[in-house]
Amino acid sequence: MATKKIVITGGPGSGKTALIEYLTQVGHYCMPEISRSITIKAQQDGIDQLFLADPFHFSNLLIQGRREQFNHQPNAACAYQFYDRGLPDVVAYMDYLKLECPDHFLSALEEHQYDAVFILPPWGEIYVQDNERYEAFDTAIELHAHLYNRYSALGYQVHSIPKATITERALFLLNTLNNLL
C-alpha cells in the first residue's frame, strides 16, 4: 500500500499548524510548514519580511523546500503523509500578489500531485499576528479564497474542515480520508 499524500492548507492563522502538531502527537507522519523557517532565517540575515522584499526568491525557496518534502519517504509504512501546505500554496500566494509565476513553478505543480486536499477556513477567534505572520485577518480571508481557487483550478476536490476543536478537526479529516481513499 502506497502512502497517500495529504495537504492541509488554509489562510494564515486558521489552525493548520496546530492540527498538524496534533496529528503528529497521535502518531501520524507529518511534514511541517517551512515558510516560518525561511522567514526567520531571512530575519537573521537582516531582511524583515523576505516574502514582501523579494517574493520570487522567497517563493523559489518554498518551491524547493516543498519539493523536498513531497519526495521525502517516511521511514515506516504509514497510510497517510500530511503536509502543512503544499506546492500549489506558493502559486496561490503569487496569485494574491498578482505576480506571474515562472514556468518551473507551474511544472512543479504538475509533477507533484497530492492524493487529497483539506482547507481550514479563516477563523477570527483564533487568529494571532506575530513576527512571522504579519498579515491582517482581512488578508487571511483573501488568501483563503486564492488557495481554494488555485487548488480547485488544478482539479483537486478541496475538502473544508469545519471550525471545531483540534480533536474534532482531526477526526473529521481522518473520517473523510477513510471514506475517500
C-alpha positions in Angstrom: 0.0 0.0 0.0 1.5 3.3 -1.1 1.4 6.2 1.4 -1.2 8.8 0.4 0.0 12.4 0.3 -2.5 14.8 2.0 -2.3 18.6 2.0 -3.7 20.6 4.9 -3.9 24.3 3.8 -5.7 27.5 4.5 -5.0 31.1 5.1 -2.7 32.3 7.9 -3.9 31.6 11.4 -6.6 29.1 10.5 -5.2 26.4 12.7 -3.2 24.3 10.2 -0.1 24.0 12.3 -2.0 23.1 15.4 -3.8 20.4 13.5 -0.5 19.1 12.0 1.1 19.1 15.5 -1.9 17.2 16.9 -1.8 14.6 14.1 2.0 14.2 14.8 1.3 13.7 18.5 -1.2 10.9 17.8 1.2 9.1 15.6 0.7 10.3 12.0 3.6 11.2 9.7 3.5 15.0 9.1 5.7 17.5 7.3 5.9 20.9 8.9 5.3 24.3 7.3 8.6 25.6 6.0 7.8 29.3 5.4 8.4 30.3 9.0 11.9 28.8 9.0 12.7 30.7 5.7 11.3 33.9 7.2 13.3 33.5 10.4 16.5 32.8 8.5 15.9 35.9 6.4 15.3 38.0 9.5 18.6 36.7 11.0 20.2 37.9 7.7 18.6 41.4 8.1 15.6 41.0 5.9 12.5 41.7 7.9 9.9 40.2 5.5 11.5 38.3 2.6 8.1 37.5 1.1 7.5 41.2 0.7 11.0 42.2 -0.1 11.7 39.6 -2.8 8.6 37.4 -3.3 10.2 35.5 -6.2 13.2 34.5 -4.1 11.0 33.6 -1.2 8.7 31.6 -3.4 11.6 29.8 -5.1 12.9 28.7 -1.7 9.4 27.4 -0.8 9.1 25.5 -4.1 12.5 23.9 -3.4 11.6 23.0 0.2 8.2 21.7 -0.6 9.5 19.5 -3.5 12.0 18.0 -1.0 9.1 17.4 1.5 7.0 15.8 -1.3 9.8 13.5 -2.2 10.7 12.5 1.4 9.7 9.0 2.2 8.6 8.0 5.7 10.9 5.5 7.5 8.0 3.3 8.4 4.9 2.2 6.5 2.0 4.7 7.0 -1.3 5.2 5.3 -1.0 9.0 5.2 1.7 11.6 5.0 0.3 15.0 5.9 1.7 18.3 4.7 1.3 21.7 6.3 0.7 23.4 3.0 1.6 22.1 -0.5 3.3 23.3 -3.6 0.1 25.0 -5.0 0.1 27.3 -2.0 3.2 29.0 -3.4 1.4 29.9 -6.6 -1.8 30.9 -4.7 0.2 33.4 -2.8 1.7 34.7 -6.0 -1.9 34.9 -7.4 -2.7 37.0 -4.4 0.2 39.4 -5.2 -0.8 39.4 -8.9 2.6 38.1 -9.8 3.2 35.9 -12.8 4.6 32.5 -11.9 7.7 31.2 -13.6 7.2 28.1 -15.7 9.2 25.9 -13.4 6.7 26.7 -10.6 3.8 25.6 -12.7 5.8 22.5 -13.8 6.4 21.6 -10.2 2.6 21.6 -9.6 2.1 19.2 -12.4 4.9 16.9 -11.4 3.9 16.6 -7.7 0.3 15.5 -7.3 -1.3 15.1 -3.9 -4.0 12.5 -3.1 -6.3 14.8 -1.2 -6.5 18.4 -0.1 -8.1 19.9 3.0 -8.6 23.5 3.7 -9.2 25.3 7.0 -11.4 28.4 6.9 -10.4 31.8 8.3 -11.2 31.9 12.0 -11.0 35.3 13.6 -11.4 34.0 17.1 -8.1 32.1 16.9 -6.2 34.4 14.6 -3.0 35.9 16.0 -0.4 38.1 14.3 3.3 37.6 15.2 6.8 38.3 13.8 6.4 35.7 11.0 2.6 36.1 10.5 2.3 39.8 9.6 -0.9 39.6 7.6 -4.1 41.2 8.9 -7.1 39.0 9.2 -8.7 40.5 6.1 -5.7 39.4 4.2 -6.1 35.9 5.6 -9.6 35.8 4.2 -8.4 36.8 0.8 -5.6 34.3 0.8 -8.1 31.6 1.8 -10.0 32.3 -1.4 -6.8 32.3 -3.5 -5.8 28.9 -2.0 -9.2 27.4 -2.6 -9.3 28.7 -6.2 -5.8 27.6 -7.1 -6.3 24.0 -5.8 -9.7 23.8 -7.5 -8.3 25.1 -10.8 -5.7 22.3 -10.6 -8.5 19.8 -10.4 -8.4 19.0 -6.7 -11.5 18.4 -4.8 -11.0 20.7 -1.8 -12.5 19.5 1.4 -13.3 22.1 4.0 -12.5 21.3 7.6 -15.1 22.9 10.0 -14.2 25.2 12.8 -14.1 22.9 15.9 -11.7 21.6 18.5 -8.4 20.2 17.2 -9.6 16.7 18.1 -12.8 17.2 16.2 -11.0 18.6 13.2 -8.6 15.6 13.2 -11.5 13.2 13.4 -13.3 14.9 10.5 -10.1 14.8 8.4 -9.4 11.1 9.1 -13.0 10.0 8.7 -13.2 11.9 5.4 -10.0 10.3 4.2 -11.2 6.8 5.2 -14.3 7.4 3.0 -12.3 8.9 0.1 -9.2 6.7 -0.3 
